[in-house]
Every structure is written in C-alpha cells, then in structure tokens.
C-alpha cells in the first residue's frame, strides 16, 4: 500500500523497519541503517530513534557518538522514548559524559508525555536522592503512576514501598496486590 501511494519518506522508514526486524527478508542492520538514514535526513524523530537501536546492536565503529546524536535529535523533537533514553545515557555516562542534571531534565521532558519508564526513573531518582532531594513521597507517586501503566518493575517496587511504608502508609494488602499484578504480567 505504501509503495502504491508513492510516499518516499514512508518507503524509507518501512524498508528500514523490514531490514531491522527481518520481516519478509533476512535481518540486515547495515541495510536498516541505510534506509533509516535516508528517512532521518528528513528529520523524522521516530526514525532517528530507530537508528539508535540499530547502532546499539553493534554496527560500525564509533557508534556511541552517532547513537547519542540520533537519540538527542529525536528527544529534542519531542519523542518521549528517546527523551527517557537520553536521560538514562546522561545518568549512566553512556555515549556521553555523566550529567545527572541533564538526566533529570530529560526524564521530566519524557514525563510530560506520561512515559511510564520516565516515571519509574524519576521515582528511582527521588528514592535515592539522585541529583534531587531525597523524597520518599514523590518516589512513591512516580512509581505508582508507572505501575498503574503496567510497568512490572514499578509494580514490584510499589509492593515493596507498601510493605515497608516508604512514601505511603504501610499496607500489606496493597503490597500483595502489587505482587499479584506483577506475577500475572510474568505469566502472560
């Protein structure tokens, strides 16, 4: 259908996706990068993030700098998955210098789109006092939001917070419900 419409930008994205995932063809990350690069040159934020995934798979020398730049471009255009990931890169000093202030900034930007991983990451930052003042109540709230969106790490952690009364009242019933939710996710 895309090919019939004749939209070159979509064709480039679609070709990259097919090669990245090995759908209808052999998986070939070098070809995926080629097609994603064509689409990324037109400023497509999702394609820029897709390039990051390909580069992280170990293609080419000097991938850290390239991957970081594509992630940053995608994040600056408002793609919340890239914003959260950029926060992780800054927090851990991967592909760039460690900068906890920038990490928190990018987590907050991703939070504007209610990204469940960013909610979890900010909760973790508040729990541990990572470049923010330690605040168990905020940590609980962020983990709760992430857990409600189905992020199983947050559901598990939320159960621990209820069990220990950290950031909330101790509530063993809710702690048990959190464990059950996580177990259902793992079973399915």
N, C-alpha and C positions, 0 to 999 in steps of 0.2 A: 504494500500500500504506500509506504513512504517513497519507494522508488518510482511509483506511478505518479505521485504528486510532484516529484522533481524538486524537492527541497534539499539543496546540498548540505546545509548545516545539519539537518536531521540524519541524512545519509551518513555523514562522517561520524556522528555520535553512535548511530546504530551499528556501523561497521566496527567501531572500536569496542563496543559492548560485546558483539558476537565473538571477536577475537579474544577479548579479555576472559570471557566466561566459557569459551569453547562451545558455543551454541551453533550447531549446523556446520561447524568447521573445527579443525584442531585448534586447541588453545595456543595462542601465539602472542605473548605480551609485547614483543617488539612491533608487530603489526598493530596491536591495540594502541600502543603509544603513538604510532604514526597517525592513525585516524583520529585519536583524541586530540593530538597536537593541532591537526587541521581545524577541528571544531573549537579548540581553546583559543586559537588565534583570533577568533571572532568574539572572544570574551565570555563564552558560556561558563558560568560558575560551577555547574554540576560536572561538566567535562573536566574542568581544571582539578576538581577534587578526585575524579576518576583517574586522572593522570597520577596523582599522588599514590593511589592504591597500586597502580602498575609499577611505579618506581620503587615502592616499598617491597615489592615482590622480588627485588634483586636484579633488575635490569640496568645495565650501563654503569660506568664509573662516575663518581661524583654525584650520585643520586640524592644525597642528603640535601645539598643546596637547591637542586632542581625541585625536589619534592616539597621542600619548605616553601619555596617561592610560589609553586602552584597552590599549595594549601593556603598561603597568605592571600593570594589573589582571590581565591574562591571565598574565603572568610570575609574579606573586605567587601565583596559583592553581596554579602548577607546570607550565604549558605550556612545554616546553623550546624550541620555536622562538621563542616570544615572549621567553623569558629570554635567548637568544642575541642576538636582535634588539635588545633593550633594552640589552645590553652594547655593541652597535655604536652605538646612539644616544648613550650616555654617552661612549664612546671618541671619537666624532667631534663631539660637541657639537651634534647634530641634535635639534631639538624640545625641547632642554633644555640646561643648562649642561654643559660638558665636565667629566667627573669620572672620571678613569682608575681610581680605586679602586673605584667602583661598577661600572665596566665589567668589571673583573677579577672582582668578586664575582658579577655576573650570568653571565659566561662559566662560572665554576665551578659555579654552580647548574645551568646547562644541561648541563654536563659530567656531572653526576650521572645524567642520562638518556642518557649516551653520545652526545650530539648531535655529529655529525661537523663541523658548521660551528663549534661552540664549541671543539672540539678543534683545529681549524685556527687559529681566532682566538687561542686561548691559546698555541699553538705560535709564532705570529707575535709575540705579546707577549713571550714568553721569548727569542725570537731577537733582537728589537730592544730589549729592556730597557724595555718599556712598563709602567711602574708596578710592575714586578717586577725582581728582579736578573737581569741577562742570564745565560742558562743554555742553552748550545747542546745539551746532552744532553736537557734537558726539551723544548726546542723540537723536537728530532728525534723524541722519543717521541710527543708530541702530533700532529705531522704524520704520523707513521707510522700511528697509530690512525685518523686521519681518512682517510688514503689507503687503508687496508685496508677502510674502509667505502664506498669508491668515489668519494670527493670528488676530482675530477680536478685542481683547483688544488693540493691537498695531494700528489697523486701526482707532479705536475710538480715541485713544490718538493722533495719527498723525493728525486727523482732528482738534483737539484742538491746536496742535502746529501751524498748518497752520492758524487757526483762530486768534491766538494771536501773530503770527510772532516770535515764540520762536525757535531759531536754524535755521531758514529759513525766507524767505520773507513772509510777511502776504499775504495770497492768499485764499480768501473766496470761490472761485470756487473749488479749490482742497480740501478745508475743506469740502465742500458739497459733493464732490465725495467720500471722506473717509466715511462720514456718510452713504451714499447710499450703499457702499460696505458692511459696517457692517450690515445694515438693511437687505440686501439680504442674508447674512450668517444666520442671526437670523430667517428669514422667511423660508429658506430651512431647 
